[in-house]
Amino acid sequence: MSFDLTDEERAIRDTVRDFAEAEIRPHVMEWDEAQAFPRSVFDKLGALGFLGCFVPEEHGGAGLTVSQYIGLIEELARVDGSVALSVAAHNSLCTNHLVMFGSESQKKAYLPKLASGEWIGAWGLTEPGSGSDAGGMETTARRDGAGWVLNGQKTFITHGSVGQLAVVMAVTDRTKEKGGISAFAVPMDTPGIRPGKKENKLGMRASDTSTTPRGCSADGTGKRLTRQSRSSGSGRS
Ligand SMILES: Cc1cc2nc3c(=O)[nH]c(=O)nc-3n(C[C@H](O)[C@H](O)[C@H](O)COP(=O)(O)OP(=O)(O)OC[C@H]3O[C@@H](n4cnc5c(N)ncnc54)[C@H](O)[C@@H]3O)c2cc1C
């Protein structure tokens, strides 16, 4: 097995390395000390295709391979762990969840905005009382007409204050041992969502991490992502 980079992987690595040296390195300390999320860098990363790494070209993405993507994150992390963390959370957690499980209408509505960087994506699993042990999740989702009402609190959410769309995990059936938790695409301007306190971290302080207030309820417009949509392309929304 060869571990050499392909020409394409090398070209992506060089592009990101040059970008990180020119656009990120001069500002690393300033952003960290100010705990400022560098929005303008994300506009530029979007223009380069690095915010739609796993998004198919038909939805405005770059359609990178996993090893090309790893090269991107490595090169960003070499210069600024905050930017690397944010780019990874946007691509892998939020956007890729929609790529894998979103319905066609969700993909059409959200992927081009996420891939271009017009929207920043968040992903909400962790809660004050449950982290890696997601079975202890308390956030619920209940049907309300054509939509869903989500109710609960999430914590440590990357882009919880600066994001425009969140993929949020919520309990839809507490009686099920498996499959009782569903993922929802929730625009952050949905009535009832209140962006919470920005966490004051020890490191990676330019990457926004926040906690929603207790009892936060996203009203009516949450759209469920479905596992079926991955195989059949006919996901419900
Ligand atoms: C900078 C930063 C960004 C983050 N961004 C996000 C984000 O965007 N979205 C999000 O949802 N979360 C985010 N998180 C939260 C992160 O994903 C959680 O911290 C992680 O899931 C671990 O959860 P926890 O901290 O509650 O640790 P715990 O779940 O308390 O785990 C602590 C330890 O206990 C072990 N453990 C837990 N449960 C069990 C069990 N049942 N059996 C045996 N061992 C167990 C774990 O392996 C671990 O070693 C972020 C955290 C940080 C620090």
The ligand as an SDF file (V2000), in Angstrom:
LIG
                    3D

 53 58  0  0  0  0  0  0  0  0999 V2000
  -14.1980   22.5500   21.6420 C   0  0  0  0  0  0  0  0  0  0  0  0
  -15.3790   21.6290   21.6910 C   0  0  0  0  0  0  0  0  0  0  0  0
  -16.3000   21.6330   20.6550 C   0  0  0  0  0  0  0  0  0  0  0  0
  -17.4270   20.7930   20.7130 C   0  0  0  0  0  0  0  0  0  0  0  0
  -18.3400   20.8450   19.6800 N   0  0  0  0  0  0  0  0  0  0  0  0
  -19.4590   20.0840   19.7740 C   0  0  0  0  0  0  0  0  0  0  0  0
  -20.4740   20.1850   18.7710 C   0  0  0  0  0  0  0  0  0  0  0  0
  -20.3480   20.9240   17.7960 O   0  0  0  0  0  0  0  0  0  0  0  0
  -21.6020   19.4430   18.9260 N   0  0  0  0  0  0  0  0  0  0  0  0
  -21.7780   18.6110   19.9910 C   0  0  0  0  0  0  0  0  0  0  0  0
  -22.8230   17.9720   20.0660 O   0  0  0  0  0  0  0  0  0  0  0  0
  -20.8330   18.4840   20.9480 N   0  0  0  0  0  0  0  0  0  0  0  0
  -19.6940   19.2080   20.8680 C   0  0  0  0  0  0  0  0  0  0  0  0
  -18.7380   19.1180   21.8400 N   0  0  0  0  0  0  0  0  0  0  0  0
  -18.9610   18.2160   22.9570 C   0  0  0  0  0  0  0  0  0  0  0  0
  -18.1700   16.9260   22.8090 C   0  0  0  0  0  0  0  0  0  0  0  0
  -18.5940   16.2210   21.6880 O   0  0  0  0  0  0  0  0  0  0  0  0
  -18.3800   16.1610   24.0940 C   0  0  0  0  0  0  0  0  0  0  0  0
  -17.5320   16.7780   25.0310 O   0  0  0  0  0  0  0  0  0  0  0  0
  -18.0910   14.6940   23.9240 C   0  0  0  0  0  0  0  0  0  0  0  0
  -19.1870   14.0940   23.2590 O   0  0  0  0  0  0  0  0  0  0  0  0
  -17.8550   14.0000   25.2450 C   0  0  0  0  0  0  0  0  0  0  0  0
  -18.9120   14.1850   26.0440 O   0  0  0  0  0  0  0  0  0  0  0  0
  -18.6710   14.6420   27.5440 P   0  0  0  0  0  0  0  0  0  0  0  0
  -17.7490   15.8140   27.5350 O   0  0  0  0  0  0  0  0  0  0  0  0
  -19.9980   14.8360   28.1730 O   0  0  0  0  0  0  0  0  0  0  0  0
  -17.8720   13.4690   28.2120 O   0  0  0  0  0  0  0  0  0  0  0  0
  -18.5310   12.1950   28.8260 P   0  0  0  0  0  0  0  0  0  0  0  0
  -19.6330   11.7280   27.9450 O   0  0  0  0  0  0  0  0  0  0  0  0
  -18.8270   12.5080   30.2510 O   0  0  0  0  0  0  0  0  0  0  0  0
  -17.3570   11.1630   28.7430 O   0  0  0  0  0  0  0  0  0  0  0  0
  -16.2710   11.2100   29.6410 C   0  0  0  0  0  0  0  0  0  0  0  0
  -15.5900    9.8750   29.5900 C   0  0  0  0  0  0  0  0  0  0  0  0
  -16.4910    8.8110   29.9980 O   0  0  0  0  0  0  0  0  0  0  0  0
  -16.5650    7.8110   28.9830 C   0  0  0  0  0  0  0  0  0  0  0  0
  -17.9590    7.3310   28.8880 N   0  0  0  0  0  0  0  0  0  0  0  0
  -19.0480    8.0610   28.6350 C   0  0  0  0  0  0  0  0  0  0  0  0
  -20.1500    7.3010   28.6170 N   0  0  0  0  0  0  0  0  0  0  0  0
  -19.7530    6.0410   28.8880 C   0  0  0  0  0  0  0  0  0  0  0  0
  -20.4270    4.7900   29.0230 C   0  0  0  0  0  0  0  0  0  0  0  0
  -21.7460    4.6620   28.8810 N   0  0  0  0  0  0  0  0  0  0  0  0
  -19.6700    3.7030   29.2870 N   0  0  0  0  0  0  0  0  0  0  0  0
  -18.3340    3.7980   29.4480 C   0  0  0  0  0  0  0  0  0  0  0  0
  -17.6370    4.9480   29.3400 N   0  0  0  0  0  0  0  0  0  0  0  0
  -18.3300    6.0590   29.0620 C   0  0  0  0  0  0  0  0  0  0  0  0
  -16.1210    8.4890   27.6960 C   0  0  0  0  0  0  0  0  0  0  0  0
  -15.5170    7.5630   26.7850 O   0  0  0  0  0  0  0  0  0  0  0  0
  -15.0860    9.4920   28.1960 C   0  0  0  0  0  0  0  0  0  0  0  0
  -13.8110    8.9040   28.3170 O   0  0  0  0  0  0  0  0  0  0  0  0
  -17.6090   19.9250   21.8070 C   0  0  0  0  0  0  0  0  0  0  0  0
  -16.6600   19.9040   22.8470 C   0  0  0  0  0  0  0  0  0  0  0  0
  -15.5760   20.7440   22.7990 C   0  0  0  0  0  0  0  0  0  0  0  0
  -14.5920   20.6930   23.9280 C   0  0  0  0  0  0  0  0  0  0  0  0
  1  2  1  0
  2  3  1  0
  2 52  2  0
  3  4  2  0
  4  5  1  0
  4 50  1  0
  5  6  2  0
  6  7  1  0
  6 13  1  0
  7  8  2  0
  7  9  1  0
  9 10  1  0
 10 11  2  0
 10 12  1  0
 12 13  2  0
 13 14  1  0
 14 15  1  0
 14 50  1  0
 15 16  1  0
 16 17  1  0
 16 18  1  0
 18 19  1  0
 18 20  1  0
 20 21  1  0
 20 22  1  0
 22 23  1  0
 23 24  1  0
 24 25  2  0
 24 26  1  0
 24 27  1  0
 27 28  1  0
 28 29  2  0
 28 30  1  0
 28 31  1  0
 31 32  1  0
 32 33  1  0
 33 34  1  0
 33 48  1  0
 34 35  1  0
 35 36  1  0
 35 46  1  0
 36 37  1  0
 36 45  1  0
 37 38  2  0
 38 39  1  0
 39 40  1  0
 39 45  2  0
 40 41  1  0
 40 42  2  0
 42 43  1  0
 43 44  2  0
 44 45  1  0
 46 47  1  0
 46 48  1  0
 48 49  1  0
 50 51  2  0
 51 52  1  0
 52 53  1  0
M  END
$$$$
